Amino acid sequence: MKNRWLLNLLLLATVASIVAFLYLRPKNDVENNASYEVSSYKMAEFNAISIEFPAHAAVSFEKVDGYWHLTAPYKTRADLASVQRIMSIIAATSATKIATADIEKYGLSTPSVKLKLYRSKDNFEEFLFGTHNPITDEQYISHKNVVYLLANSYAEAASTQAVELIDKTPLKPTEKVAGFNFSHLEQWEESKLNLDIVNGQWKVSMAKAKPVQNELNEWLDFNWKHNPAKSVELYMPDRKTTYPSFEVKLADGKTVHFDKIQESPDLIIGRPDEGVMYSFPQDTGFVMLNPPLNLP
């Protein structure tokens, strides 16, 4: 009897060792043998995007002069990072690749999202998003009659609310700042504050100001060139309401008008020509509208 117990314990220990080995052993060979690229396309190949949904309006983008713009449901500048996340599916890899014409069982005959990347009007690549696999928590996605299991993040990027796809920087990348006219803001109305960049040097309209060039350069860079809003909304100016306002002067002689809609608890400024409102934290907003002038 004692020998039988010893034999059972030995067998149990052996089984436990095998299980531990299988669980802990390196999995590189398995993973390396099951990694499939969805495509070998490059982002630079494409100049337009459309995203179709069964239950709500489609979203579309177009690249204009090297920059992405929303064309539907709104016409405005697009957030580059959001566009890149949508297009990142072309670089995806999957551990599961199914070559099949029977796409119905994967929910791909009536896809939840239909993503098209265009080179030209009739030259595009299509990606269909189907049902989710409850075991792997991944989604079936089809491209060129091949089905892949991919992370849910690709569908989430393509399904982002359209307003979140708007560029959150108040100025276009092509708009070179040449100065500011703050004379219509309450705090600068009496002094008629204007700032201008002349031959690379800042000039301030207030005689008492003692501007430091590096401080103003940093103020421009950190608060206007590289300062995205925390959120954006569509903006339709109310003709019955007059807001405090200011203008950004551009190197080509044009100006960009902004309405100051709200100062607290967040600064909200509206750009009528693009129909967008930008919301900034109060401390950031204060610095945007109050440049370092070193006043006595």
Secondary structure, 3 states (H helix, E strand, C coil): CHHHHHHHHHHHHHHHHHHHHHHHCCCHHHHHCCCEECCCCCHHHCCEEEEECCCCCCEEEEEECCEEEEEECCCEEECHHHHHHHHHHHHCEECCEEECCCCHHHCCCCCCEEEEEEEECCEEEEEEEEEEECCCCEEEEEECCEEEEECCHHHHHHCCCHHHHECCCCCCCCCCEEEEECCCCHHHCCCCCEEEEECCEEEECCCCCCCCHHHHHHHHHHHHHCCCCCEEEECCCCCCCCCCEEEEEECCCCEEEEEEEECCCEEEEEECCCCEEEEEEHHHHHHHCCCCCCCC
